[in-house]
Amino acid sequence: MFKALLVEKSDSGETHASVQTLDDDRLPQGNVTVAVEYSTLNYKDGLCLSSGGGLVRTYPHVPGIDFAGTVESSADPRYRAGDKVVLTGWRVGEVHWGGYATKARVNADWLVPLPDGLTTRQAMAVGTAGFTAMLAVMALEDHGLAPGAGEVLVTGAAGGVGSVAVAILAHLGYPVAAVTGRPSLEPYLTSLGASRIIPREDLAETVKRPLEAETWAGCVDSVGGAMLARVLGQMKYGASVSAVGLAGGAHLPATVIPFLLRGVNLLGIDSVMRPYADRLRAWSRIARDLPMETLDSMVQPATLADLPDLGAAILKGQVQGRVVVDVNS
């Protein structure tokens, strides 16, 4: 038997989530069974906890796109009972039952070993959001960003990806300009290492000029839309933007001028289908370059029963930092 947050859909199309006790034979196919210890909350999870957002194919469903725990049994030689593992992505929690349960059964290819120096709770404080943030920072570095180049901009800075990106960049020695639409969060962002706060309205609208003053040495953007278009015209020569989200919309009202006249790079960051070698590299960097005391300051603890309300809140942009779910509470 195991406990899970099960989302069911009625004949009228409405969904309802509740904590239930299920038999092990309800677990999906897979060659590794994991005793889940912690999960977390992402925007996708908010969608899967409500209407599904087109992500969930069949009901009933167990959401949770991330989890960390201990291998209970394995038919794959790479993992043995007692191994600590982490899972992010691979559409787990969307088309495959996920981490909002005390057990999960998945394919071994989707797992990575828990990095040395991290607990399972810390791994879920990182989760997909922190993993994506590190991929974004690594992409900027791979395209030439180095300390001393100037300010790095982080949009949507108080969200999950933004919070971790601010903390990583500040730890690496970059001056970080954090964009937020919530002035009350300035102390929080400053505590993460942001050197200045930029009100969202300063960048929320496009301008007629395709280029503005060269301002940013790099950018981690989780907003997209008009803000991304505006930021592209403010990048320094040869600088790069890592695009990780679309909280401000999928439409990009931009011109090609920043790419042609300043050599700006727009780097797309996907964390779902990322190859295994990239995952190991990113998790190794997380263990090294994300201060754990800063990570702990971002965490909001939760239980499975808290998730329906928290899922609705994250869809409204009302969740700060990282939610860590103790699935056994």
C-alpha positions as CSV (number, residue, x, y, z in Angstrom):
1,M,0.0,0.0,0.0
2,F,1.1,3.6,-0.6
3,K,-0.4,7.0,-0.1
4,A,-0.9,9.4,-3.0
5,L,-2.5,12.6,-4.1
6,L,-4.9,11.3,-6.7
7,V,-6.5,13.6,-9.3
8,E,-9.8,12.3,-10.7
9,K,-12.0,13.7,-13.4
10,S,-15.8,13.6,-13.3
11,D,-18.0,12.9,-16.3
12,S,-18.6,16.6,-16.5
13,G,-14.9,17.3,-16.9
14,E,-14.2,18.7,-13.5
15,T,-11.2,17.5,-11.6
16,H,-10.8,16.8,-7.9
17,A,-7.6,16.0,-6.0
18,S,-7.6,14.0,-2.7
19,V,-5.1,12.0,-0.6
20,Q,-5.9,8.3,-0.9
21,T,-4.3,5.0,0.0
22,L,-3.7,2.7,-3.0
23,D,-2.5,-0.8,-3.6
24,D,1.0,-1.2,-5.1
25,D,-0.5,-2.8,-8.2
26,R,-1.8,0.6,-9.1
27,L,1.8,1.8,-9.7
28,P,2.6,2.3,-13.4
29,Q,5.1,0.2,-15.4
30,G,8.8,0.8,-14.8
31,N,11.9,-1.1,-13.7
32,V,12.8,0.9,-10.6
33,T,10.5,1.4,-7.6
34,V,11.4,4.4,-5.3
35,A,10.3,5.1,-1.8
36,V,9.6,8.8,-2.3
37,E,10.7,11.1,0.5
38,Y,10.2,14.6,-0.9
39,S,8.7,16.3,-3.9
40,T,8.1,19.9,-4.8
41,L,5.7,22.3,-6.6
42,N,6.2,23.8,-10.1
43,Y,3.9,25.7,-12.5
44,K,3.3,22.5,-14.4
45,D,2.2,20.8,-11.2
46,G,-0.3,23.6,-10.6
47,L,-1.8,22.8,-14.1
48,C,-1.9,19.1,-13.4
49,L,-3.6,19.6,-10.1
50,S,-6.4,21.5,-11.8
51,S,-7.6,21.2,-15.3
52,G,-4.5,19.4,-16.5
53,G,-3.5,22.2,-18.9
54,G,-3.4,19.6,-21.7
55,L,-0.5,17.9,-20.0
56,V,-2.4,15.0,-18.4
57,R,-3.6,12.3,-20.8
58,T,-5.5,9.9,-18.6
59,Y,-7.2,9.9,-15.2
60,P,-7.0,9.1,-12.4
61,H,-3.6,10.7,-12.2
62,V,-0.8,11.3,-9.7
63,P,1.0,14.6,-10.4
64,G,4.5,15.6,-9.2
65,I,7.1,16.2,-11.9
66,D,10.0,15.9,-9.4
67,F,10.8,13.6,-6.6
68,A,13.8,12.4,-4.5
69,G,14.0,9.3,-2.4
70,T,15.5,5.8,-1.9
71,V,15.4,2.9,-4.3
72,E,13.1,0.2,-2.9
73,S,13.7,-2.3,-5.7
74,S,15.4,-2.3,-9.1
75,A,15.5,-4.5,-12.2
76,D,18.3,-2.3,-13.6
77,P,21.9,-3.0,-12.6
78,R,22.6,0.8,-12.3
79,Y,20.5,1.1,-9.2
80,R,20.2,-1.1,-6.1
81,A,17.9,-1.0,-3.1
82,G,19.1,1.7,-0.7
83,D,20.5,4.0,-3.4
84,K,19.4,7.7,-3.1
85,V,18.0,9.1,-6.4
86,V,16.5,12.2,-7.9
87,L,14.0,12.5,-10.8
88,T,13.1,15.6,-12.8
89,G,11.4,15.8,-16.1
90,W,10.8,13.0,-18.7
91,R,7.1,13.9,-18.5
92,V,6.7,12.1,-15.2
93,G,3.8,13.7,-13.3
94,E,2.3,14.6,-16.7
95,V,1.8,11.4,-18.7
96,H,3.3,9.1,-16.1
97,W,2.4,9.0,-12.5
98,G,4.7,11.2,-10.5
99,G,6.1,12.2,-7.1
100,Y,3.0,13.2,-5.1
101,A,3.0,9.8,-3.5
102,T,5.0,7.7,-1.0
103,K,6.0,5.4,-3.9
104,A,6.9,5.9,-7.5
105,R,7.7,3.4,-10.3
106,V,9.7,4.7,-13.2
107,N,12.3,3.8,-15.8
108,A,15.9,3.8,-14.6
109,D,16.9,6.0,-17.5
110,W,15.0,8.9,-15.9
111,L,16.9,8.8,-12.6
112,V,20.1,10.3,-11.5
113,P,22.1,9.5,-8.4
114,L,21.6,12.0,-5.5
115,P,24.7,14.2,-5.7
116,D,27.2,14.0,-2.8
117,G,26.6,16.7,-0.3
118,L,22.8,17.0,-0.9
119,T,20.0,15.5,1.1
120,T,16.8,14.4,-0.6
121,R,15.0,17.4,1.0
122,Q,17.6,19.8,-0.5
123,A,17.4,18.1,-3.9
124,M,13.7,19.0,-3.9
125,A,14.3,22.5,-2.7
126,V,16.2,22.6,-6.0
127,G,13.8,20.5,-8.1
128,T,13.1,21.2,-11.7
129,A,13.1,25.0,-11.0
130,G,16.6,25.0,-9.6
131,F,17.8,22.4,-12.2
132,T,16.5,24.7,-14.9
133,A,18.2,27.7,-13.4
134,M,21.5,25.9,-13.3
135,L,21.1,24.9,-16.9
136,A,20.4,28.5,-17.8
137,V,23.5,29.8,-16.0
138,M,25.7,27.1,-17.6
139,A,24.4,28.0,-21.0
140,L,25.3,31.7,-20.4
141,E,28.8,30.6,-19.3
142,D,29.2,28.3,-22.3
143,H,28.5,31.4,-24.4
144,G,31.1,33.6,-22.8
145,L,29.6,35.0,-19.6
146,A,32.3,35.5,-16.9
147,P,32.5,37.5,-13.7
148,G,33.5,41.1,-14.4
149,A,31.4,41.4,-17.6
150,G,28.7,43.4,-15.9
151,E,25.3,43.0,-14.5
152,V,23.2,39.9,-15.1
153,L,19.4,40.3,-15.3
154,V,17.0,37.8,-13.8
155,T,13.3,38.3,-14.7
156,G,10.5,36.7,-12.7
157,A,13.2,36.8,-9.9
158,A,10.9,35.8,-7.0
159,G,9.6,32.6,-8.6
160,G,11.2,29.2,-8.3
161,V,13.6,29.4,-11.3
162,G,14.4,33.1,-10.7
163,S,15.1,32.7,-7.0
164,V,17.6,29.9,-7.6
165,A,19.2,31.8,-10.5
166,V,19.7,34.9,-8.4
167,A,21.3,32.8,-5.6
168,I,23.6,30.9,-8.0
169,L,24.7,34.0,-10.0
170,A,25.4,36.0,-6.8
171,H,27.4,33.1,-5.3
172,L,29.5,33.0,-8.5
173,G,30.3,36.7,-8.2
174,Y,28.0,38.3,-10.6
175,P,26.1,41.6,-9.8
176,V,22.4,40.5,-10.2
177,A,19.6,42.8,-11.2
178,A,16.3,41.1,-10.1
179,V,13.0,42.0,-11.8
180,T,9.8,41.6,-9.8
181,G,6.3,42.9,-9.8
182,R,6.0,42.6,-6.0
183,P,7.9,45.4,-4.2
184,S,7.3,43.7,-0.9
185,L,9.8,41.0,-1.9
186,E,12.8,43.3,-2.2
187,P,14.2,42.1,1.2
188,Y,13.8,38.5,0.1
189,L,15.6,39.0,-3.2
190,T,18.3,41.0,-1.5
191,S,18.9,38.2,0.9
192,L,19.4,35.8,-2.1
193,G,22.1,38.1,-3.3
194,A,20.4,40.6,-5.7
195,S,22.4,43.8,-5.9
196,R,19.4,45.8,-7.1
197,I,15.7,45.4,-7.7
198,I,14.0,46.5,-11.0
199,P,10.2,47.0,-10.9
200,R,8.5,44.8,-13.5
201,E,6.8,47.8,-15.1
202,D,10.1,49.2,-16.1
203,L,10.5,46.4,-18.6
204,A,6.9,45.3,-19.2
205,E,6.3,47.2,-22.4
206,T,8.0,47.1,-25.8
207,V,9.4,50.2,-27.3
208,K,9.7,51.3,-30.9
209,R,13.5,51.4,-30.9
210,P,14.9,47.9,-31.6
211,L,18.0,48.8,-29.7
212,E,18.5,50.6,-26.4
213,A,21.6,51.3,-24.3
214,E,23.8,48.2,-23.8
215,T,23.0,47.3,-20.2
216,W,23.1,43.5,-19.4
217,A,26.0,41.1,-19.7
218,G,23.6,38.2,-19.5
219,C,20.0,37.3,-18.6
220,V,18.0,34.5,-17.2
221,D,14.4,35.1,-18.5
222,S,11.4,33.2,-17.1
223,V,8.8,35.7,-18.4
224,G,9.0,35.8,-22.2
225,G,6.6,37.9,-24.1
226,A,7.0,41.7,-24.3
227,M,9.6,41.7,-21.5
228,L,11.9,39.3,-23.3
229,A,11.6,41.4,-26.5
230,R,12.5,44.5,-24.5
231,V,15.5,42.8,-22.8
232,L,16.9,41.6,-26.1
233,G,17.4,45.2,-27.2
234,Q,19.3,46.0,-24.0
235,M,21.8,43.3,-24.1
236,K,25.5,44.1,-24.4
237,Y,27.4,43.2,-27.6
238,G,27.7,39.4,-27.9
239,A,25.7,38.8,-24.7
240,S,23.2,36.0,-24.2
241,V,19.7,35.4,-22.8
242,S,18.7,32.0,-21.5
243,A,14.9,31.7,-22.1
244,V,13.4,29.4,-19.5
245,G,9.7,30.3,-19.3
246,L,6.7,32.2,-20.6
247,A,4.9,33.6,-17.6
248,G,4.4,36.8,-19.6
249,G,3.2,35.0,-22.8
250,A,4.5,32.9,-25.6
251,H,4.3,35.6,-28.2
252,L,7.6,37.4,-28.9
253,P,7.1,40.9,-30.3
254,A,10.7,41.4,-31.3
255,T,12.9,42.2,-34.3
256,V,16.0,40.5,-35.5
257,I,18.1,43.7,-35.1
258,P,19.7,42.7,-31.7
259,F,20.9,39.5,-33.3
260,L,22.3,41.2,-36.4
261,L,23.8,44.3,-35.0
262,R,24.9,43.2,-31.5
263,G,25.4,39.5,-32.0
264,V,23.0,38.8,-29.2
265,N,22.2,35.1,-28.5
266,L,18.8,33.7,-27.5
267,L,19.3,30.4,-25.8
268,G,16.4,28.0,-25.3
269,I,16.6,26.0,-22.1
270,D,14.8,22.6,-21.9
271,S,15.0,20.6,-18.7
272,V,12.5,17.9,-19.5
273,M,14.3,15.7,-22.0
274,R,17.9,16.8,-21.1
275,P,20.5,14.1,-21.8
276,Y,21.9,12.2,-18.8
277,A,25.4,13.7,-19.1
278,D,24.0,17.2,-18.9
279,R,22.0,16.3,-15.9
280,L,25.0,15.0,-14.0
281,R,26.9,18.1,-14.9
282,A,24.1,20.4,-13.7
283,W,23.5,18.5,-10.4
284,S,27.3,18.5,-9.7
285,R,27.3,22.3,-10.2
286,I,24.2,22.7,-8.0
287,A,25.9,20.9,-5.2
288,R,29.0,23.1,-5.6
289,D,27.6,26.5,-6.5
290,L,24.3,26.9,-4.8
291,P,24.8,27.9,-1.1
292,M,22.7,25.5,1.0
293,E,21.9,28.2,3.6
294,T,20.5,30.4,0.9
295,L,18.5,27.5,-0.5
296,D,17.0,26.7,2.9
297,S,15.8,30.4,3.2
298,M,13.7,29.9,0.0
299,V,11.8,26.9,1.3
300,Q,8.1,26.7,2.2
301,P,7.3,23.3,3.6
302,A,4.1,21.5,2.6
303,T,2.2,18.2,2.8
304,L,0.3,16.3,0.1
305,A,-3.0,17.7,1.6
306,D,-1.6,21.3,1.1
307,L,-1.0,20.9,-2.7
308,P,-4.4,21.6,-4.2
309,D,-4.4,25.1,-2.6
310,L,-0.8,25.7,-3.4
311,G,-1.3,24.5,-7.0
312,A,-4.0,27.2,-7.4
313,A,-1.7,29.8,-5.9
314,I,1.3,29.1,-8.1
315,L,-0.9,29.5,-11.2
316,K,-1.8,33.0,-9.9
317,G,1.9,33.9,-9.3
318,Q,1.4,33.9,-5.6
319,V,4.1,31.3,-4.5
320,Q,7.4,32.7,-3.4
321,G,10.6,30.6,-3.7
322,R,10.5,26.9,-3.4
323,V,7.8,24.6,-2.0
324,V,9.2,21.3,-0.6
325,V,6.6,18.6,-0.1
326,D,7.2,15.9,2.6
327,V,5.0,13.2,1.1
328,N,5.2,11.1,4.3
329,S,3.7,13.8,6.5
